Amino acid sequence: MTAPALAPESVAAAPTTGLHVLLVEDNPVNRAIAIRLLEKRGYLVTAVENGALAVEITDHERFDIVLMDVQMPVMDGITATKSIRERERDRGGHVPIVAVTAHALDQDRQRCLAAGMDDYLPKPIRTPDLFATITKYCQGPATA
């Protein structure tokens, strides 16, 4: 059994922000925990279980931020991020993508950033770090 992606910590109540978060996580337990925390904070969460689905959905929906697991079946987070960035170069725009990974070495972080990810959070994620990172990249909800 893998460790939960998010370490249990209390989350202070926050007003609904309306931020639209794409959560890309293959582990159903980690996904459920993350969805619960994000929704409790007032975020609208769309969750998919692999990078291929993330690439597909970002073609049709706009997100304020993407929380991208790195190691997944079908398409990993590095490949998905590169694909999303290529599409952004063609049509414009930029969605912040944050790596969420159990790989915590500096070389792993550098690989994520080199692929086009904006930031990096090692698992298990501390809840305050998660929300601080989201706040760092998101000033308000995405507009159509």
Secondary structure by P-SEA (a helix, b strand, c coil): cccccccbbbbcccccccbbbbbbcccaaaaaaaaaaaaaaccbbbbbccaaaaaaaaacccccccccccccccccaaaaaaaaaaaaaacccccbbbbbcccccaaaaaaaaaacccccccccccaaaaaaaaaacccccccc
